Amino acid sequence: MKNVVDEKSSDLWANLVGWYTADINGEEHVFSLLSDALRAYDAHVMETSQHIATRSQLNLPEEWSDVSAAGRGDEG
């Protein structure tokens, strides 16, 4: 995930906040909101792992009910 701003833009939002890009399957996808970029990346991880992803592989694991508990950091 990457935050991109256009410091030369007269649009204050583009100048200060910008937008987010995520590399998904080798393609750069652009999102207005960080939350949208995180969710798209998580959906890609779940799809490519055939829903056998661990919590530590996701940005928002609490949004996925079928995520493996491994890697969540509280075992042991």
GITA-V449585 format. One record per pair of residues at least 12 apart in sequence whose C-alpha atoms are under 7 Angstrom apart, sorted by the first residue. I is the first residue (numbers start at 1). J is the second residue. D is the distance in Angstrom with one decimal. If there is no record, write none. Layout:
i->{I I}
j->{J J}
d->{D D}
//
This chain:
i->{1 1 1 1 2 2 2 3 3 3 3 4 4 4 5 5 5 6 19 19 19 20 20 20 20 21 22 24 24 38 42 42 51 51 52 52 53 53 54 54 54 54 54 55 55 55 55 55 55 56 56}
j->{20 21 22 23 20 21 22 18 19 20 21 18 19 20 17 18 19 18 31 32 33 32 33 34 37 37 37 41 44 59 58 59 66 67 67 68 67 68 67 68 69 70 71 67 68 69 70 71 72 71 72}
d->{6.8 5.7 4.6 7.0 5.5 5.2 6.5 6.8 5.8 4.5 6.5 5.4 5.4 5.9 6.4 4.2 6.6 6.7 6.0 4.9 6.7 6.2 6.7 6.0 6.7 7.0 6.3 6.7 7.0 6.1 5.5 6.4 7.0 7.0 6.7 6.7 5.8 6.1 5.7 4.7 6.2 5.5 5.9 6.1 6.3 6.1 6.6 5.8 5.3 5.0 5.5}
//
